[in-house]
Amino acid sequence: MPAVPRVCHGVIAALVVVALVVDVSVTVAGGPAFVAVDGSRLGLAGRLANLFSYFTILSNVLVLVISAVFALRPEPSGALFRVLHLDALLSIAATGVVYAVLLAGTEHPTGWSVVSNTIFHDVVPVAFPLVWLVFGPRPRLTWRPVALAFVWPVVWLAYTFVRGAVTGWYPYGFLDATQLGLAGALVGALQVFVGATVLAVVIKLLDARLPALVKDGSRHTAR
């Protein structure tokens, strides 16, 4: 991979690290916002568990990993890497869209959280797909990794509902089965899932048709 896209990925990885340090520091410090559903104060383990239960955080961590690999290795490839790269693209794009459409009006970060919130929800969801759109590498996707890319979001949804049923805490209001009922929460999850499916198909078509400054030199058969 040429120097310019590697530098871009390095910058994205560094930004995610900064945002993670900020959010972990704020979480460790605690505060009035870190209370359990029953009103009791959450311990450190509970606060960190909640933090890393957010799809936003996990998506940005995945972007960090993929960007770091692109920055450090000239030609990362392989079937698993393709799936994870698509997961990163799909997840971070969905993070940006869902935040802008459903969550931005309800979030009011203060202090250092403004920095992490901006990086996680505004900067990285634009920068990471933009680097892929300009540089690639393309073409490299078949329909198989597109299908496999949905494994981890489905696992995350299952984890979210199981953990929510135990703790009463859900990371997002549109998944809150306590407030919406299980049927209402499942409808919210289904709407996001359908949107993500459309986005995945768009990414697959762009991968096949859109020129890129970096070509995928590995051999694979599209199907």
Secondary structure, 3 states (H helix, E strand, C coil): CCHHHHHHHHHHHHHHHHHHHHHHHHHHHCCCCCECCCCCECCHHHHHHHHCCCHHHHHHHHHHHHHHHHHHCCCCCCHHHHHHHHHHHHHHHHHHHHHHHHHHHHCCCCCCHHHHHHHHHHHHHHHHHHHHHHHCCECCCCHHHHHHCCHHHHHHHHHHHHHHHHHCCCCCHHHCHHHHHHHHHHHHHHHHHHHHHHHHHHHHHHHHHCCCCCECCCCCCCC
